[in-house]
Amino acid sequence: ARWLAGLGDRVVALGSLEAKGLEYDATVVVSPAEIADESPAGLRVLYVALTRATQQLTVVSGERDEPDAAGVPDLLRE
């Protein structure tokens, strides 16, 4: 929410579970691995976050989101 200060009323910060069932023209998903870690539902919660945009989706990745040598990000490794 601090990042959004001063951007106006059209910008809203929500947790992925708060956004369930809603749609937005554009969304920014920050640190997908952290989103997956925030709930026992894990990847389902991330799916909700990634599917809220109707026009434009931007993903801002963190260190844990970077793929390994095989191209697999940490959150998909077993």
C-alpha positions as CSV (number, residue, x, y, z in Angstrom):
1,A,0.0,0.0,0.0
2,R,2.9,2.4,0.7
3,W,4.1,2.0,-2.9
4,L,0.7,3.3,-4.1
5,A,0.5,6.5,-2.0
6,G,-0.4,9.5,-4.1
7,L,-1.4,7.5,-7.2
8,G,-5.1,8.3,-6.9
9,D,-8.3,6.5,-6.3
10,R,-8.1,4.2,-9.4
11,V,-5.1,2.3,-7.9
12,V,-6.0,-0.3,-5.2
13,A,-3.7,-2.6,-3.2
14,L,-5.3,-6.0,-2.4
15,G,-4.2,-9.3,-1.2
16,S,-4.8,-12.2,-3.7
17,L,-7.7,-13.6,-1.6
18,E,-9.3,-10.2,-1.3
19,A,-9.3,-10.0,-5.1
20,K,-11.0,-13.3,-5.7
21,G,-14.0,-12.9,-7.9
22,L,-13.0,-9.4,-9.0
23,E,-11.6,-8.2,-12.4
24,Y,-9.4,-5.3,-13.2
25,D,-8.2,-3.8,-16.5
26,A,-4.6,-4.1,-15.3
27,T,-3.0,-5.8,-12.4
28,V,0.5,-6.0,-10.9
29,V,1.5,-9.2,-9.1
30,V,4.5,-8.8,-6.8
31,S,6.7,-11.7,-5.8
32,P,4.6,-14.7,-6.9
33,A,6.5,-17.2,-4.6
34,E,5.6,-15.1,-1.6
35,I,2.0,-15.0,-2.6
36,A,2.0,-18.8,-2.9
37,D,3.5,-19.1,0.5
38,E,0.9,-16.9,2.2
39,S,-1.8,-19.5,2.3
40,P,-2.2,-23.3,2.7
41,A,-3.9,-23.1,-0.7
42,G,-0.5,-22.1,-2.2
43,L,-0.6,-22.2,-6.0
44,R,-4.4,-21.7,-6.1
45,V,-4.0,-18.4,-4.4
46,L,-1.3,-17.4,-6.9
47,Y,-3.7,-18.5,-9.7
48,V,-6.3,-16.1,-8.3
49,A,-3.8,-13.2,-8.3
50,L,-2.6,-14.0,-11.9
51,T,-6.1,-14.2,-13.4
52,R,-7.6,-10.9,-12.2
53,A,-6.4,-8.8,-15.2
54,T,-8.7,-8.4,-18.2
55,Q,-6.2,-6.3,-20.3
56,Q,-2.7,-6.2,-18.9
57,L,-0.8,-8.3,-16.3
58,T,2.6,-7.2,-14.9
59,V,4.6,-9.6,-12.7
60,V,7.4,-8.2,-10.5
61,S,9.5,-11.1,-9.5
62,G,11.7,-11.5,-6.5
63,E,14.8,-13.7,-6.0
64,R,12.8,-16.8,-5.3
65,D,10.9,-16.4,-8.5
66,E,14.0,-16.7,-10.7
67,P,14.2,-20.1,-12.5
68,D,17.0,-22.6,-11.9
69,A,19.2,-23.9,-14.7
70,A,16.4,-26.1,-15.9
71,G,14.0,-23.2,-16.1
72,V,11.9,-24.1,-13.0
73,P,11.1,-21.5,-10.4
74,D,11.5,-22.4,-6.7
75,L,7.8,-22.5,-6.0
76,L,7.3,-25.3,-8.6
77,R,10.2,-27.5,-7.4
78,E,9.4,-30.5,-5.4
